[in-house]
Amino acid sequence: MTINLTSGEASRLEQYCSMTGRPATDVIRELIRSLVTSEENLRSE
C-alpha cells in the first residue's frame, strides 16, 4: 500500500515519530484502527 502525503503531512508524521520513538507504520496503523465506521456504529447500538 502506498500513502501519498503532502510535504507538510510527511513532516508532521516524521516529527511525531521522532518525538515518540515510534515507526510511522505503527502510528498510521493506530490512527486507522481509531476510525469509526458505520458498521461499528451498528454494533454499538
C-alpha positions as CSV (number, residue, x, y, z in Angstrom):
1,M,0.0,0.0,0.0
2,T,1.2,3.5,-0.8
3,I,0.1,6.6,1.1
4,N,0.6,9.9,-0.6
5,L,1.2,12.7,1.9
6,T,1.8,16.4,1.4
7,S,5.2,17.6,2.4
8,G,3.6,19.2,5.5
9,E,1.8,16.0,6.5
10,A,5.0,13.9,6.0
11,S,7.0,16.4,8.1
12,R,4.4,16.3,10.8
13,L,4.4,12.5,10.8
14,E,8.2,12.4,11.0
15,Q,8.2,14.9,13.8
16,Y,5.7,12.9,15.8
17,C,7.6,9.7,15.2
18,S,10.8,11.3,16.3
19,M,9.2,12.6,19.5
20,T,7.6,9.3,20.4
21,G,10.2,6.9,19.0
22,R,7.5,5.0,17.1
23,P,7.8,4.0,13.5
24,A,5.4,5.7,11.0
25,T,3.8,2.3,10.2
26,D,2.7,1.9,13.8
27,V,1.3,5.5,14.1
28,I,-0.6,5.1,10.8
29,R,-2.0,1.7,11.9
30,E,-3.2,3.1,15.2
31,L,-4.9,6.0,13.5
32,I,-6.7,3.7,11.1
33,R,-7.8,1.5,13.9
34,S,-9.3,4.5,15.7
35,L,-11.5,5.4,12.7
36,V,-15.2,4.8,13.3
37,T,-17.1,3.1,10.6
38,S,-20.9,2.8,10.1
39,E,-20.6,-1.0,10.7
40,E,-19.0,-0.4,14.1
41,N,-21.8,2.1,14.9
42,L,-24.4,-0.6,14.2
43,R,-22.7,-3.0,16.6
44,S,-22.7,-0.5,19.4
45,E,-26.4,0.4,19.2
